[in-house]
Amino acid sequence: GSWYVQFASYSTRALAESGQRQLRNAHPSLFEGKQFTILGAQLKDGTTKYRLRVAFKTASDANGFCRNAKSDGLDCYVTK
């Protein structure tokens, strides 16, 4: 399975895409060569959130990337 570094959750896909552009523009070297994933998730209350993530093959890679992102001033966490 894949491991993800999640940066944010948005109420619409358009906001998630905007967030992706802002992250890429503000931290070009961190995200160089990285592919964002926007994952729609249905919540218990019936709303959908759009999670902005970057996928990795291993937990170790994901944790290392999240550490680098945090040292760049970003909030993130690792999830499966």
C-alpha positions as CSV (number, residue, x, y, z in Angstrom):
1,G,0.0,0.0,0.0
2,S,0.9,3.6,-0.4
3,W,1.9,6.0,2.3
4,Y,0.8,9.7,2.1
5,V,2.0,13.0,3.5
6,Q,-1.2,15.1,3.9
7,F,-1.0,18.8,3.9
8,A,-4.6,20.0,4.1
9,S,-8.2,19.2,3.7
10,Y,-10.6,21.4,1.7
11,S,-14.3,21.7,1.3
12,T,-14.1,21.7,-2.6
13,R,-11.8,20.2,-5.2
14,A,-11.2,23.7,-6.6
15,L,-9.9,24.9,-3.2
16,A,-7.6,21.8,-3.0
17,E,-6.2,22.6,-6.5
18,S,-5.6,26.2,-5.5
19,G,-3.9,25.0,-2.3
20,Q,-1.7,22.7,-4.4
21,R,-0.6,25.6,-6.6
22,Q,0.1,27.8,-3.6
23,L,2.3,25.1,-2.0
24,R,4.2,24.4,-5.2
25,N,4.8,28.1,-5.8
26,A,5.8,28.8,-2.2
27,H,8.1,25.7,-1.9
28,P,9.3,24.9,-5.4
29,S,12.4,22.9,-4.3
30,L,10.5,20.8,-1.8
31,F,7.8,19.7,-4.3
32,E,10.1,19.4,-7.3
33,G,9.4,16.1,-9.0
34,K,6.5,15.3,-6.6
35,Q,3.0,14.4,-7.7
36,F,0.1,15.7,-5.6
37,T,-3.0,13.6,-5.1
38,I,-6.4,15.1,-4.2
39,L,-8.5,12.4,-2.5
40,G,-12.2,12.9,-1.9
41,A,-13.4,11.5,1.4
42,Q,-17.0,11.2,2.6
43,L,-17.3,12.2,6.2
44,K,-19.9,10.8,8.7
45,D,-22.0,13.9,8.5
46,G,-22.4,13.4,4.7
47,T,-20.0,16.2,3.6
48,T,-17.0,15.5,1.3
49,K,-13.5,16.8,2.1
50,Y,-10.7,16.9,-0.5
51,R,-7.4,15.9,1.0
52,L,-4.2,17.3,-0.5
53,R,-1.5,14.6,-0.3
54,V,1.8,13.4,-1.8
55,A,2.2,9.6,-2.1
56,F,5.3,7.6,-1.2
57,K,6.1,3.9,-1.4
58,T,7.4,3.5,2.2
59,A,6.6,5.0,5.6
60,S,10.2,5.9,5.9
61,D,10.1,8.0,2.7
62,A,6.9,9.7,3.8
63,N,8.2,10.5,7.3
64,G,11.4,11.9,5.8
65,F,9.5,14.2,3.4
66,C,7.1,15.4,6.2
67,R,10.1,16.2,8.4
68,N,11.6,18.3,5.5
69,A,8.2,20.0,4.9
70,K,8.0,20.9,8.6
71,S,11.5,22.3,8.6
72,D,10.2,24.4,5.7
73,G,7.4,25.7,7.9
74,L,4.6,23.5,6.6
75,D,2.1,21.5,8.6
76,C,1.8,17.8,7.5
77,Y,1.3,14.3,8.8
78,V,1.8,10.8,7.5
79,T,-1.1,8.5,6.8
80,K,-1.8,5.3,5.0
